[in-house]
Amino acid sequence: MSTNKSVTLLNNLKPRLTKSRVQVKLIHSWKQTPPYANDQTLEMVFADETGVKIHASCSRSHMFRTERNLRIGEWAVIENFKVSGVGKGKFRPTNNQYKMTITGVSVYSKSDHQDDSIFLTLADYENILKGLQDVNILIDIIGQPYDISDVQIIQIKGEDRKRVQFRMRDLSGNDLAFCLWGSYAEQVENAVLESNEVWLLRFAKINTFRGEIQITNAFDASILDLNPTVAEAVEMRKRLEDNPLPLALANKKDEKREIINIVDDWNDIGITMISELANDTELEKTKIICSVKAIDTDWNWFFFGCKRCWNGTTRITGKGNKTDKPLFHCPKCHCNVTNVEPRFKLHMIAEDDTGTCKLMMLESVAKSIVGCAAVDLWDGSYEEVLSIKENTQLSSDCSTPLSKRKDDDANLPEMNSTSKKICLIQIKLEKTKTD
């Protein structure tokens, strides 16, 4: 139990007061490894009876004793700690200009003070959108989620991390973009969404992504509550029931939904002659009956696709962080990847009775024609994506074609794979006038 000794309010803490005594409630704690240190620390947020909050830190050597004496949601009296300024750094959990540091001589005792408040300080949507909110301070924000995307796996510095994006809005219709990573994305992934849903995100940071303000978790310091019971959430949920907002929620757990695929009926599409294709000026569905005359080996027969989204990638100079594989950039995942796989990109010369044309077949169609996937024909070499200048340095034993043959390279030896046909020579015919 606390004694009758006087306590200092958090607003009155000063660095010169070395023997201060505070009565506080632990409202949040997390562990982190600062970039400037090799050891883990325990970070905490305290609040006093007036609602003022302060950030506190504890080194690994005092972590066990601190966790044993201080528990989230309980009041305690702390004596003999250090107070220092925090400056104007980013991602500060409170707006207090000072920070507490627990030391080896810090003393803990129980307090008889009772207050069940979680000391919520909700940020205003309008102030965030207008840029009036301090982006260096972590915020508490509540709202109704909608437009929730599927959970994606993104590679960050060679490691796979889950990400989910969605939007939340307040009762006035102001909305913000949200992006959560890691365990927070898993919470959303495992959640069963209902109508009039209200979420609470505490200690979140304000970012800007592609010119738009975006709220995201502050590493492991944030708290995501998908079913908050605080008075603010109960009041918002009640008002949504009385006057619901026109939101479209995506329930990922509804496995009874019937998904109907609309398939084109190719029997209703007329047959077009190859000679008539040159006269088409608009994009439309068409059908031709032809035979494959040859494979145009002036072009690579495959490309490297990202194994997450199967989108085309671009090779980057250098190697991956953990493997000897080349590094590729995926524009759809917006990250560098090493986990790629060949995908068909066949340039075929087709003909019918009226003429010839070139067709490009991608993986799914080309696989049905060739009879196997591109990865089954791949020899494991990543040199298929070398540029022209790099290809000119290869020996004549190379089994891969040039990426694009130029006029200056006409005297080079054939670089075709033994499994491919030699490139056909195209002759341009000129019509002669008859008298």
C-alpha positions in Angstrom: 0.0 0.0 0.0 1.2 3.5 -0.6 2.2 5.6 2.3 1.4 9.2 3.1 4.5 10.6 1.4 3.7 13.2 -1.2 3.9 12.2 -4.9 4.9 14.3 -7.8 2.6 14.7 -10.8 4.1 13.9 -14.2 3.7 17.5 -15.4 6.0 18.6 -12.6 8.8 16.3 -13.3 12.1 18.0 -14.0 15.6 16.5 -14.7 17.0 18.3 -11.6 14.6 16.4 -9.3 16.6 13.2 -8.6 14.4 11.9 -5.8 11.0 12.2 -7.3 8.2 9.9 -6.3 5.3 9.3 -8.7 2.0 7.4 -8.6 1.3 6.1 -12.1 -0.7 3.4 -14.0 1.1 1.3 -16.6 -1.1 1.5 -19.7 1.2 -0.1 -22.3 4.6 -1.9 -22.6 6.6 -3.5 -25.4 10.1 -4.7 -26.0 12.4 -3.4 -28.7 16.0 -3.3 -29.8 17.1 0.2 -30.7 19.4 0.7 -33.7 22.0 2.4 -31.6 22.2 -0.5 -29.1 22.7 -4.3 -29.3 20.6 -5.1 -26.3 16.8 -5.3 -25.9 15.0 -2.7 -23.8 11.6 -2.5 -22.2 9.5 0.5 -23.2 6.5 1.6 -21.2 3.9 4.3 -21.1 2.7 5.6 -17.7 -0.3 7.9 -16.8 -1.0 9.7 -13.6 -4.3 10.5 -12.0 -4.6 13.8 -14.1 -4.3 11.8 -17.3 -0.8 13.1 -18.2 1.3 10.4 -19.8 5.0 9.8 -20.0 7.4 7.5 -21.8 9.6 5.3 -19.7 12.5 2.9 -20.6 14.2 0.1 -18.8 17.4 -1.7 -19.8 17.6 -5.5 -20.1 19.5 -5.9 -16.8 16.5 -4.5 -14.9 13.8 -5.9 -17.2 12.8 -8.9 -15.1 12.4 -7.0 -11.9 10.4 -4.3 -13.6 8.0 -6.7 -15.3 7.5 -8.5 -12.0 6.5 -5.4 -10.1 4.7 -3.4 -12.8 1.7 -4.9 -14.6 -0.5 -3.4 -17.3 -3.6 -1.8 -15.9 -2.4 -1.6 -12.3 -1.3 1.5 -10.3 2.0 1.6 -8.6 4.4 4.1 -6.8 7.9 4.4 -8.3 10.8 6.1 -6.6 14.5 6.8 -7.6 14.5 7.0 -11.4 16.1 9.3 -13.9 14.4 12.1 -15.8 15.8 13.3 -19.1 14.6 15.3 -22.1 13.4 13.6 -25.3 14.1 16.4 -27.8 12.1 16.4 -31.0 12.6 12.8 -32.2 10.1 10.9 -34.4 7.5 8.4 -33.2 7.4 9.5 -29.6 4.6 7.6 -27.7 3.6 10.7 -25.7 3.8 14.4 -26.1 5.6 14.8 -22.8 8.9 16.6 -23.1 10.6 14.4 -20.6 11.2 10.6 -20.3 11.7 8.3 -17.3 14.5 5.8 -17.1 14.3 2.9 -14.6 17.6 2.2 -12.9 19.0 -0.4 -10.5 18.1 1.6 -7.5 14.5 2.3 -8.5 11.9 1.2 -5.9 8.4 -0.1 -6.6 5.4 -0.2 -4.2 1.7 -0.9 -4.6 -0.8 1.9 -4.7 -4.3 2.0 -3.3 -5.5 4.5 -6.0 -8.3 3.2 -8.2 -9.1 4.4 -11.7 -10.1 2.0 -14.6 -9.5 4.6 -17.3 -7.2 3.6 -20.2 -6.4 7.3 -20.7 -7.4 7.4 -24.4 -6.5 10.5 -26.4 -8.2 10.2 -29.7 -6.9 12.0 -32.7 -9.3 14.0 -34.9 -9.6 12.9 -38.5 -10.0 16.4 -39.8 -6.9 17.7 -38.0 -4.8 14.8 -39.5 -6.1 15.5 -43.0 -5.3 19.3 -42.6 -1.8 18.6 -41.3 -2.5 20.0 -37.9 -1.6 16.8 -36.0 2.0 16.5 -34.9 3.4 13.6 -37.0 6.2 13.0 -34.5 3.7 11.9 -31.8 2.1 8.4 -31.9 -1.7 8.8 -31.9 -4.9 6.9 -30.8 -7.5 6.6 -33.5 -10.9 5.0 -33.7 -13.2 4.4 -36.7 -15.3 2.1 -38.9 -13.2 0.0 -41.3 -14.1 -0.6 -44.9 -12.4 -1.4 -48.2 -10.3 -4.0 -46.6 -7.8 -5.7 -49.0 -6.5 -9.2 -48.9 -3.5 -9.9 -46.7 -0.3 -9.8 -48.9 3.1 -11.1 -48.2 5.8 -8.5 -49.0 9.5 -9.1 -48.9 11.3 -6.5 -46.8 15.1 -6.8 -46.7 15.0 -10.4 -47.7 12.3 -11.3 -45.2 8.6 -12.0 -45.9 6.2 -9.9 -44.0 2.4 -9.7 -44.1 0.6 -6.5 -45.0 -3.0 -5.4 -45.1 -4.4 -2.1 -46.3 -7.8 -0.6 -45.5 -9.6 2.6 -44.8 -11.4 3.9 -41.7 -13.8 6.8 -41.3 -15.4 8.7 -38.5 -19.0 9.6 -38.0 -18.6 12.8 -40.0 -17.5 10.9 -43.1 -13.8 11.8 -42.9 -11.7 8.8 -43.9 -8.0 7.9 -43.8 -5.9 5.2 -45.4 -4.4 2.5 -43.1 -1.6 0.0 -43.6 -0.7 -2.7 -40.9 2.2 -5.1 -40.9 3.2 -8.3 -39.3 1.1 -9.6 -36.4 -1.3 -6.7 -36.8 -2.1 -7.9 -40.4 -2.6 -11.4 -39.0 -5.2 -10.0 -36.5 -7.2 -8.6 -39.4 -6.7 -11.8 -41.4 -8.2 -13.9 -38.6 -11.0 -11.5 -37.8 -14.7 -12.1 -38.6 -16.1 -8.8 -39.8 -19.6 -7.7 -38.9 -21.7 -4.7 -39.7 -21.1 -1.5 -37.7 -17.6 -2.7 -37.0 -15.5 -0.3 -34.9 -11.7 -0.7 -34.5 -9.3 1.1 -32.2 -5.6 1.6 -33.1 -3.4 3.0 -30.3 0.1 4.4 -30.5 0.0 4.5 -34.3 2.2 6.7 -36.5 1.3 9.1 -39.3 3.0 8.5 -42.6 2.7 9.7 -46.2 2.6 7.1 -48.9 2.3 8.1 -52.6 1.2 11.6 -51.7 -1.6 10.4 -49.3 -1.7 10.4 -45.5 -1.5 6.9 -44.2 -1.8 5.6 -40.6 0.4 2.5 -39.8 1.6 0.6 -36.8 4.7 1.9 -35.1 6.8 -1.3 -35.2 5.7 -3.3 -32.1 4.6 -0.3 -30.1 1.0 -0.2 -31.4 -2.1 -1.8 -30.1 -4.9 -3.0 -32.4 -8.3 -3.7 -30.7 -10.8 -5.1 -33.1 -13.6 -5.2 -30.5 -13.0 -2.3 -28.2 -15.3 -1.9 -25.2 -14.3 1.7 -24.2 -17.1 4.2 -23.9 -16.0 6.0 -27.1 -16.3 2.7 -29.1 -19.7 1.8 -27.6 -21.0 5.3 -28.4 -19.8 5.1 -32.0 -21.2 1.7 -32.5 -24.6 2.8 -31.2 -24.7 5.8 -33.4 -23.8 3.6 -36.4 -26.7 1.3 -35.7 -29.1 4.3 -35.5 -27.7 6.0 -38.6 -25.5 3.5 -40.6 -22.9 4.8 -43.0 -22.9 3.5 -46.6 -19.9 1.3 -46.3 -19.0 -2.0 -48.1 -17.4 -4.5 -45.8 -15.5 -7.5 -47.1 -16.1 -10.6 -45.0 -13.2 -12.9 -45.6 -14.6 -15.6 -43.4 -17.8 -16.1 -45.3 -17.0 -19.3 -47.1 -20.6 -19.9 -48.2 -20.6 -17.2 -50.8 -21.2 -18.5 -54.3 -18.7 -17.2 -56.8 -19.9 -17.3 -60.4 -17.2 -17.1 -63.1 -18.5 -15.6 -66.3 -16.8 -17.4 -69.2 -16.8 -16.1 -72.8 -18.7 -18.4 -75.2 -16.2 -18.6 -78.0 -18.8 -20.3 -80.2 -20.6 -17.0 -80.5 -17.5 -15.3 -81.8 -17.0 -15.4 -85.5 -13.8 -16.6 -87.2 -11.5 -13.9 -88.6 -8.9 -14.4 -91.4 -5.4 -13.4 -90.7 -5.4 -11.0 -93.6 -8.3 -9.2 -92.0 -6.5 -8.5 -88.7 -4.6 -5.6 -90.2 -7.9 -3.8 -90.8 -9.0 -4.0 -87.2 -8.7 -0.6 -85.5 -10.4 -1.4 -82.2 -9.7 -3.8 -79.3 -12.1 -6.6 -79.5 -12.4 -10.4 -79.1 -11.5 -12.3 -82.2 -10.9 -15.9 -83.2 -8.6 -17.3 -85.9 -7.9 -20.8 -87.1 -4.3 -21.2 -88.0 -1.2 -23.4 -87.8 2.1 -22.6 -86.1 4.7 -22.1 -88.7 7.7 -21.4 -86.5 9.0 -19.9 -83.2 10.6 -16.5 -83.6 13.9 -17.0 -81.7 14.9 -13.4 -82.1 13.2 -13.0 -78.8 13.6 -14.7 -75.5 11.1 -17.5 -75.1 10.5 -16.8 -71.4 10.7 -14.1 -68.7 11.3 -14.3 -65.0 8.1 -13.8 -63.0 7.7 -13.1 -59.3 6.4 -16.3 -57.6 4.0 -14.3 -55.4 2.1 -12.4 -58.0 3.5 -13.9 -61.3 4.1 -10.4 -62.6 7.1 -9.7 -64.8 10.3 -8.6 -63.0 13.4 -6.6 -63.9 16.9 -7.8 -63.1 19.0 -5.6 -60.8 22.8 -5.6 -60.8 24.0 -7.5 -57.8 22.9 -10.5 -55.7 20.4 -11.1 -53.0 21.2 -10.7 -49.3 21.0 -14.4 -48.3 21.6 -16.3 -51.6 23.7 -16.2 -54.7 20.6 -15.7 -56.9 20.4 -12.5 -58.8 18.2 -9.7 -57.5 15.0 -8.8 -59.3 12.6 -6.0 -58.8 8.8 -6.7 -58.9 6.8 -3.5 -59.8 3.6 -5.1 -58.5 4.9 -6.1 -55.1 7.0 -2.9 -55.0 10.1 -4.7 -53.6 13.2 -6.6 -54.7 12.9 -10.3 -54.9 15.0 -13.4 -55.5 12.2 -15.9 -55.6 11.5 -15.9 -59.3 10.6 -18.6 -61.9 10.6 -18.7 -65.7 7.2 -18.1 -67.5 6.5 -18.7 -71.1 6.6 -15.7 -73.5 6.6 -17.4 -76.9 6.6 -15.3 -80.1 5.1 -17.6 -82.7 4.6 -17.2 -86.4 1.1 -18.4 -87.4 -0.4 -18.8 -90.8 -3.6 -19.6 -92.6 -4.6 -19.6 -96.2 -4.7 -15.8 -96.4 -1.4 -14.8 -94.8 0.9 -14.9 -91.7 1.0 -13.0 -88.4 3.0 -13.1 -85.2 1.3 -14.2 -81.9 2.7 -13.9 -78.4 1.6 -16.7 -76.1 2.1 -16.4 -72.3 2.4 -19.2 -69.7 -1.1 -20.6 -69.5 -1.7 -20.8 -73.3 1.8 -21.7 -74.3 1.9 -24.5 -71.7 -1.1 -26.1 -73.4 0.7 -25.9 -76.7 4.1 -27.0 -75.7 2.9 -29.6 -73.2 4.9 -28.6 -70.2 5.7 -25.5 -68.1 8.6 -23.1 -68.9 10.3 -24.1 -65.7 10.5 -27.7 -66.9 12.6 -26.6 -69.9 14.7 -24.1 -68.0 18.4 -25.1 -67.5 18.7 -23.2 -64.2 20.7 -20.3 -65.7 19.8 -16.8 -64.9 21.8 -15.5 -67.9 18.7 -15.5 -70.1 18.1 -11.9 -69.2 21.5 -10.5 -70.1 21.6 -7.4 -72.3 22.9 -7.3 -75.8 26.3 -6.0 -74.8 26.7 -8.8 -72.2 25.6 -11.4 -74.7 28.3 -10.4 -77.2 30.9 -11.6 -74.7 29.5 -15.1 -74.4 31.0 -18.0 -76.2 29.4 -19.8 -79.1 28.6 -22.7 -76.8 25.9 -20.6 -75.1 22.5 -22.4 -75.2 20.4 -19.3 -75.0 19.2 -16.9 -77.8 20.1 -13.3 -78.0 17.5 -11.1 -76.4 17.2 -8.9 -79.5 19.3 -9.3 -82.7 20.6 -6.1 -84.2 22.0 -5.3 -87.6 25.5 -4.9 -86.2 25.3 -8.4 -84.8 24.6 -10.1 -88.1 28.1 -11.7 -88.3 27.8 -13.3 -84.8 27.5 -17.1 -84.6 24.1 -18.5 -84.0 23.2 -18.5 -80.3 20.1 -20.6 -80.5 19.2 -23.5 -78.1 19.3 -26.9 -79.7 15.7 -27.3 -78.7 14.6 -24.3 -80.8 14.2 -23.8 -84.5 16.5 -21.4 -86.4 15.1 -18.0 -86.8 13.3 -17.5 -90.2 14.7 -14.8 -92.4 11.9 -12.3 -93.2 11.9 -10.9 -96.7 10.0 -7.8 -97.4 8.2 -8.0 -100.8 7.5 -4.9 -102.8 4.6 -4.8 -105.2 5.5 -4.0 -108.8 3.3 -1.9 -111.0 2.0 -3.5 -114.1 1.5 -1.6 -117.3 
